[in-house]
Amino acid sequence: MSHRILAFTSTLLATLVLGAALAHVLELPTKISLPAADYLTVQQIYRGWAWLGILIYATLI
């Protein structure tokens, strides 16, 4: 039973990590077309995404 829970948890965490990465890839074409000042402003929106690193390490365990 614990193997099934571990497999489910690992799959769920991997899905969350890959979903966030896909969101960044999909927004990139729009961000690249912005002027430099606007690009830097938009980059500040993503400060909280550093917490995603916790999910990445949890997925690897």
Summary of the structure (lengths in Angstrom):
residues: 61
radius of gyration: 15.7
end to end distance: 18.2
largest distance: 53.5
contacts: 111
relative contact order: 0.12
helix: 92%
strand: 0%
